[in-house]
Amino acid sequence: MKILLTGSNGLLGQKLVALLHQAPGIELIATARGINRLAASYPDLHFVPLDVTEAAQVQQVLAQQRPTHVIHTAAMTQVDECELNQAACWAQNVTAVEYLAAACAQLDIHLTHLSTDFIFNGAEAMLNEEATPDPISHYGASKLAAEQVVQRTPGLRWAIARTVLVYGTTLVAGRSNLVLWVYNALRNSQKIKVVNDQWRTPTLAEDLAQGCWLLARQSAQGIFHLSGRELLTPYQMAGQVATVFGLDIALLEQVDAQTFSQPARRPLRTGFSIAKAERELGYRPNSFAEGLALVQRQLDGI
């Protein structure tokens, strides 16, 4: 197998590099816009610069590298930024997917595309793959449009991996996530407000990487929900972070989502049923406690 990865500098991209870069029988091509930020950690990593919003670049790189599979993790995922910069969001999350899907179809490359629980409106939780999308933010709308591009591209072999609230550590500085935000705040004795009226099934980045690998390895077809199993509020997650790391839980203040004035709306409850991925792929995610234990070992340098 020859796997081309987009977004290799991001959280999920880094975990996929860690999983696949020396795996037997796999040739990995890491791509990202700009420089390879993993060069110091993986000096032998095959890296090719790629801006997925440039059609000519997408066509050229895929035609030159000729991967058997593409795992597309690159995206604009900052929900409020997507609301405020809608043209940039659409270019990165939809137009780029049009270019990738067309090139993959032309070159007979299997495409695994990453999507999100934010394509749903938040009316109900523990959603399966048949649930009806109804996004309430521009980010969600862009990710739903991208899914439709993938599904409607003639001749494309594809899998869509939807996920929820991904957390984990990174080798190089990047965007934070809920677990790292809580850990860093409490470690610095900062009081923080944490929402207790939204529900998610948080996803360890290593588990999501494993799920993407299972999809690519099997050249799977269709939509798959990949997340953790436990439905938790961010406040409940933060409480577990405090407990695992031995930090002061009294610094956490539980609040309603209405406390925050944010440009983009968030769905109140999502969370996924992962029965299909467990049954068809053999997907076995860690519990949230197990995920936090792994994060703790990584932050401790063990």
C-alpha positions as CSV (number, residue, x, y, z in Angstrom):
1,M,0.0,0.0,0.0
2,K,1.1,3.5,-0.7
3,I,-0.8,6.0,1.4
4,L,-0.8,9.8,0.8
5,L,-1.8,11.7,3.9
6,T,-3.0,15.3,3.8
7,G,-2.7,17.6,6.9
8,S,0.3,15.7,8.3
9,N,1.2,18.6,10.7
10,G,-2.2,18.5,12.5
11,L,-3.2,16.4,15.5
12,L,-4.7,13.5,13.6
13,G,-2.0,13.8,10.9
14,Q,0.7,13.4,13.5
15,K,-0.9,10.3,15.0
16,L,-1.2,8.7,11.5
17,V,2.4,9.4,10.8
18,A,3.4,7.8,14.1
19,L,1.2,4.8,13.2
20,L,2.1,4.3,9.6
21,H,5.6,5.7,8.8
22,Q,7.5,2.5,9.6
23,A,4.6,0.0,9.3
24,P,5.6,-3.0,7.2
25,G,4.2,-3.1,3.7
26,I,3.2,0.6,3.7
27,E,4.8,3.5,1.9
28,L,3.7,6.7,3.5
29,I,3.7,10.1,1.8
30,A,3.1,12.9,4.2
31,T,1.8,16.2,2.8
32,A,0.8,19.6,4.3
33,R,0.7,23.2,3.3
34,G,4.0,24.8,4.1
35,I,7.0,23.1,5.8
36,N,7.2,19.6,7.4
37,R,6.9,20.3,11.1
38,L,7.7,16.7,11.9
39,A,11.1,16.6,10.3
40,A,13.0,16.5,13.6
41,S,10.9,13.7,15.0
42,Y,10.8,11.6,11.8
43,P,13.9,12.5,9.7
44,D,13.2,9.6,7.2
45,L,9.6,10.7,6.6
46,H,8.8,11.1,2.9
47,F,7.2,14.6,2.8
48,V,5.8,16.5,-0.2
49,P,4.4,20.1,0.2
50,L,0.8,20.2,-0.9
51,D,-1.8,23.0,-0.8
52,V,-5.1,21.1,-1.3
53,T,-6.9,24.3,-2.4
54,E,-4.7,24.5,-5.5
55,A,-6.2,22.2,-8.2
56,A,-3.0,22.0,-10.3
57,Q,-0.9,21.0,-7.2
58,V,-3.4,18.3,-6.2
59,Q,-3.4,16.8,-9.7
60,Q,0.4,17.0,-10.0
61,V,1.3,15.5,-6.6
62,L,-1.2,12.6,-6.9
63,A,-0.2,11.9,-10.5
64,Q,3.5,11.9,-9.6
65,Q,3.3,10.0,-6.3
66,R,0.6,7.5,-7.5
67,P,-0.7,6.5,-4.0
68,T,-3.1,3.6,-3.7
69,H,-4.9,5.4,-0.9
70,V,-5.4,9.0,0.3
71,I,-6.4,9.8,3.9
72,H,-7.6,13.4,3.8
73,T,-7.3,15.1,7.3
74,A,-6.5,18.6,6.2
75,A,-9.4,21.0,6.9
76,M,-10.3,24.3,8.5
77,T,-11.8,23.1,11.8
78,Q,-11.9,26.2,14.0
79,V,-15.7,26.6,14.2
80,D,-15.8,30.3,14.9
81,E,-13.2,31.2,12.3
82,C,-15.2,29.3,9.7
83,E,-18.3,31.4,10.6
84,L,-16.3,34.6,10.3
85,N,-14.2,33.7,7.2
86,Q,-16.7,31.7,5.2
87,A,-15.0,32.0,1.8
88,A,-11.7,30.6,3.3
89,C,-13.7,27.8,5.1
90,W,-15.4,26.8,1.8
91,A,-12.2,26.8,-0.1
92,Q,-10.4,24.5,2.4
93,N,-13.3,22.3,3.4
94,V,-15.3,21.9,0.1
95,T,-13.4,23.1,-3.0
96,A,-10.2,21.2,-1.9
97,V,-12.3,18.0,-1.6
98,E,-13.7,18.6,-5.1
99,Y,-10.1,18.6,-6.4
100,L,-9.0,15.6,-4.3
101,A,-12.1,13.5,-5.1
102,A,-11.8,14.2,-8.9
103,A,-8.1,13.3,-8.9
104,C,-8.6,10.2,-6.9
105,A,-11.4,9.0,-9.2
106,Q,-9.3,9.7,-12.3
107,L,-6.3,7.8,-10.9
108,D,-8.3,5.0,-9.2
109,I,-7.1,6.0,-5.7
110,H,-9.2,5.1,-2.6
111,L,-10.2,8.2,-0.6
112,T,-10.8,8.2,3.2
113,H,-12.3,11.6,4.0
114,L,-12.7,13.0,7.5
115,S,-15.9,14.6,8.6
116,T,-17.6,15.7,11.9
117,D,-20.5,15.5,14.3
118,F,-21.1,19.2,13.6
119,I,-23.1,18.2,10.5
120,F,-25.9,17.4,12.9
121,N,-28.2,19.9,14.7
122,G,-27.8,18.7,18.2
123,A,-31.4,17.5,18.8
124,E,-30.3,14.0,19.7
125,A,-27.3,12.1,20.8
126,M,-25.7,8.7,20.0
127,L,-26.3,9.1,16.3
128,N,-25.7,6.3,13.8
129,E,-24.6,6.6,10.2
130,E,-28.2,6.8,9.0
131,A,-29.1,9.9,11.0
132,T,-30.2,12.9,8.9
133,P,-27.7,15.8,8.8
134,D,-28.8,19.3,9.6
135,P,-25.9,21.6,10.3
136,I,-26.4,24.8,12.3
137,S,-23.0,26.5,11.6
138,H,-21.0,27.3,8.5
139,Y,-18.4,24.8,9.5
140,G,-21.0,22.1,9.7
141,A,-22.5,23.1,6.4
142,S,-19.0,23.0,4.7
143,K,-18.3,19.5,6.0
144,L,-21.7,18.2,4.9
145,A,-21.1,19.7,1.5
146,A,-17.7,18.0,1.3
147,E,-19.4,14.7,2.2
148,Q,-21.8,15.2,-0.7
149,V,-18.9,15.9,-3.1
150,V,-17.3,12.7,-2.1
151,Q,-20.5,10.6,-2.5
152,R,-21.4,12.2,-5.8
153,T,-18.0,12.0,-7.6
154,P,-18.3,9.5,-10.4
155,G,-16.0,6.5,-10.2
156,L,-14.6,7.3,-6.8
157,R,-13.9,4.6,-4.2
158,W,-14.5,6.3,-0.9
159,A,-15.0,6.1,2.8
160,I,-16.2,8.9,5.1
161,A,-15.0,8.9,8.7
162,R,-17.1,11.1,11.0
163,T,-15.6,11.9,14.4
164,V,-16.3,13.8,17.6
165,L,-14.2,16.1,19.8
166,V,-10.7,14.8,19.2
167,Y,-8.1,15.1,21.9
168,G,-4.5,14.2,22.4
169,T,-0.9,15.4,22.5
170,T,1.1,16.8,19.7
171,L,4.9,16.6,19.0
172,V,5.0,20.1,17.7
173,A,3.0,23.1,18.9
174,G,-0.4,23.4,17.3
175,R,-4.0,24.0,18.1
176,S,-5.1,22.9,21.6
177,N,-8.0,20.6,22.4
178,L,-10.3,20.3,25.4
179,V,-8.1,17.9,27.4
180,L,-4.9,20.0,26.9
181,W,-6.7,23.2,27.6
182,V,-8.1,22.0,30.9
183,Y,-4.7,20.4,31.9
184,N,-2.7,23.5,31.2
185,A,-5.2,25.8,32.9
186,L,-5.5,23.8,36.1
187,R,-1.7,23.2,36.2
188,N,-1.3,27.0,36.2
189,S,-4.0,27.3,38.9
190,Q,-6.4,29.2,36.6
191,K,-10.1,29.1,37.2
192,I,-12.0,28.1,34.0
193,K,-15.6,27.9,33.0
194,V,-16.6,24.6,31.4
195,V,-19.9,23.8,29.6
196,N,-22.1,21.2,31.3
197,D,-25.1,21.3,28.9
198,Q,-23.5,19.8,25.8
199,W,-22.8,16.1,25.3
200,R,-20.2,14.4,23.1
201,T,-18.4,11.1,22.7
202,P,-14.8,12.3,23.0
203,T,-12.2,10.6,20.7
204,L,-8.6,9.9,21.5
205,A,-6.5,10.9,18.4
206,E,-4.7,7.6,18.4
207,D,-8.0,5.8,18.2
208,L,-9.1,7.9,15.3
209,A,-5.8,7.3,13.5
210,Q,-6.4,3.6,14.0
211,G,-9.9,3.9,12.6
212,C,-8.7,5.7,9.5
213,W,-6.0,3.1,9.0
214,L,-8.7,0.3,9.2
215,L,-10.8,2.1,6.6
216,A,-7.8,2.5,4.2
217,R,-6.5,-1.0,4.8
218,Q,-9.8,-2.5,3.9
219,S,-10.6,0.0,1.1
220,A,-13.8,0.4,2.9
221,Q,-16.9,1.9,1.2
222,G,-19.4,4.1,3.0
223,I,-19.9,6.2,6.0
224,F,-18.4,5.2,9.4
225,H,-18.7,6.8,12.8
226,L,-15.4,6.8,14.7
227,S,-15.4,8.2,18.2
228,G,-15.2,7.1,21.8
229,R,-18.1,5.2,23.4
230,E,-18.9,7.4,26.4
231,L,-21.4,10.3,26.2
232,L,-20.0,13.1,28.4
233,T,-20.3,16.8,28.9
234,P,-17.1,18.9,28.7
235,Y,-17.5,19.6,32.4
236,Q,-17.5,15.9,33.1
237,M,-14.4,15.4,30.9
238,A,-12.7,18.3,32.7
239,G,-13.4,16.7,36.0
240,Q,-11.8,13.4,34.9
241,V,-8.8,15.4,33.6
242,A,-8.4,17.0,37.1
243,T,-8.7,13.6,38.8
244,V,-6.2,11.8,36.6
245,F,-3.6,14.5,36.8
246,G,-4.1,15.3,40.5
247,L,-5.2,18.9,39.8
248,D,-7.6,21.1,41.7
249,I,-11.2,20.3,40.6
250,A,-12.4,23.3,42.5
251,L,-11.0,25.5,39.8
252,L,-13.6,24.2,37.4
253,E,-16.9,26.2,37.2
254,Q,-19.8,24.5,35.4
255,V,-21.7,26.8,33.1
256,D,-24.3,26.6,30.3
257,A,-23.3,27.1,26.7
258,Q,-25.3,30.4,26.7
259,T,-22.6,31.8,29.0
260,F,-20.3,32.2,26.0
261,S,-20.9,34.6,23.2
262,Q,-19.5,32.8,20.1
263,P,-20.0,33.6,16.4
264,A,-20.9,30.0,15.6
265,R,-23.7,27.9,17.1
266,R,-22.7,24.4,18.5
267,P,-25.0,21.4,18.6
268,L,-26.1,20.7,22.1
269,R,-25.8,17.0,21.9
270,T,-24.2,14.7,19.4
271,G,-22.1,11.7,20.2
272,F,-22.0,8.6,18.0
273,S,-23.0,5.0,18.0
274,I,-19.9,3.2,16.8
275,A,-21.5,-0.2,16.4
276,K,-21.0,-0.3,12.6
277,A,-17.3,0.5,12.9
278,E,-16.9,-2.1,15.6
279,R,-18.7,-4.7,13.6
280,E,-17.3,-4.1,10.1
281,L,-13.8,-2.7,10.8
282,G,-12.9,-4.2,14.2
283,Y,-12.6,-0.7,15.6
284,R,-11.9,-0.8,19.4
285,P,-11.4,2.7,21.0
286,N,-10.0,3.3,24.4
287,S,-12.3,4.4,27.3
288,F,-11.9,8.1,28.2
289,A,-10.0,7.1,31.3
290,E,-7.6,5.0,29.3
291,G,-7.2,7.8,26.8
292,L,-6.3,10.2,29.6
293,A,-3.8,7.7,31.0
294,L,-2.1,7.6,27.6
295,V,-2.0,11.4,27.4
296,Q,-0.6,11.5,30.9
297,R,2.2,9.1,30.0
298,Q,3.0,11.2,26.9
299,L,3.1,14.4,28.8
300,D,5.3,12.9,31.4
301,G,7.6,11.7,28.6
302,I,7.3,8.0,29.5
